């Protein structure tokens, strides 16, 4: 079997990646999940403020002022 330099580099990269994955798998621990004794309480203090900014063209503003009974 004849392996080129490029093939050897790919094989070395793949071997390194495999070694890292195996090492990472060995370092993982056991995860345990337990339910709490008391219910979870979430306090939300939310202050919502909205500002509306509008501008009218001079002609539109005059028209509204002249016909204020429509609005």
Buried (B, 14 or more C-beta within 10 A) or exposed (E): EEEEEEEEEEEEEEEEEEEEEEEEEEEEEEEEEEEEEEEEEEEEEEEEEEEEEEEEEEEEEEEEEEEEEEE
